[in-house]
């Protein structure tokens, strides 16, 4: 099963830009995921289990770095979508 996730990160820190850039950079290091970043969100898609594994790890890393942050996410079954 394929999964597509639209993610917006709101680090609750005055130096928020660096935390957002770091989160996106870590996602882009994943060779099995498709990552597309816009001005307001990042779309991550790929195999369901792989996407969830990476997000689990990267959400935790972000919380450890920032302390407080809000992730706003939309999850969509992408089996019938052309995302590449």
N, C-alpha and C positions, 0 to 999 in steps of 0.2 A: 504494500500500500504506500502511496506517495502522500506527503503532507506538505502543505504550504502554511507558513506562519508569518503574519505581518506584525512586526515588533516596533514599539516606540519606547525608548528608555528615558526616564526622567531621574537623573542622579540628584539627590537632595544635598547639593554641595555647590558653593559658589564657583568652583573650578570644574563645572559639569562637562565642558566640551571635551576635555582630555579623557574622561571616563567613557564617554560615548564613542570617541574615536578608537579607544583601546578595545572596547567590546566589539565593534564592527571589524577591527583588524583581526581579532581572534577568530571571528566567524569566517572571515575570508581565508584563513589558513586551512580550513577544512576542504580537502580536495573532492569529497563526495557530495558536497552541498552546493546548491546554486544560491548565491547571495547577491541581491540587488538593493542598493541603498539609494533613497531619494532624500529630499530636504526634510521630510517629516517622519520617515519610517524606513525600516529595513525588511525586505522580504527574504525569507529563508525557505528553501524547499529541497526535498530529496526523499529518500526512504524514511518512512515513519519512525522506525526505531533509531536510526542514525540521527535524525533531526532532534528527537526527544532526548537522546543521550547527550548530544552537544549542548542543547539548551540547558539541560539540568546542570551540567558542569559549568557553563559560562554564566548562568544566573548566579550560582553560588560564588564564583570568582568575583563577579561584580559586587555582590553584597559584601564580600570580605574586603574589597578595595575601598568602596565608598562608605559603607556603614548603612546608610539609608538610601534607597532608590525605589522607584516605581517602574514596573514594566507593564505596558498596556499591549496585549496580544490578541490577535484574531487567528484562530486555527481553522483550517479548511482542508477537507479531504481533497487531494489534488489528483486522484487517479484519472479523472477525465479532463484534466487541464493541460494545456501546452505551455509549460513553464520551463524555460531553458536559457 
